[in-house]
Amino acid sequence: MTPRQFYYAYPKERVEQVARDAGTTFANFKQIAIARGSVGRGLAERLCRASHGQISELESLYPERYEEPAEVREAS
């Protein structure tokens, strides 16, 4: 699961706890999830541990490979 998928799948309290346990803030995690901010290797590993494997390191580092692309519409 990517950080974005985790963010939308769980209540705010759970996301806040995982962020804290990973050594980051809820605001930073939200930035990563919503704006697809970058995640370093260390934070990716900590998010994986803090979420008990629900957020995977690879999916944190390369979310574009694991998420469906946004629907693209042609101009009218």
C-alpha positions, 0 to 999 in steps of 0.5 A: 500500500502506498502512503496515499492509499493508507491516508485514504483507507484509515482514520486520521488518528491511525495515520497520525500514530503511524506518522509519529511512530515513523518519526515524522509529522502528520502534516509531512505525511499528508504532504507525501500522501496528497501531493505525492511528495518524495520519501527518502529511503529512511522514511520509507523504511520507518513508515513500513515498520510503523504501519506493520508492513501495511505501507511497503518501502517500495510503494513509498519510494515508487508510488507511481508504479503501484497506483492507478493513473488519474483519469485523463480527459481530452479537451473539448 
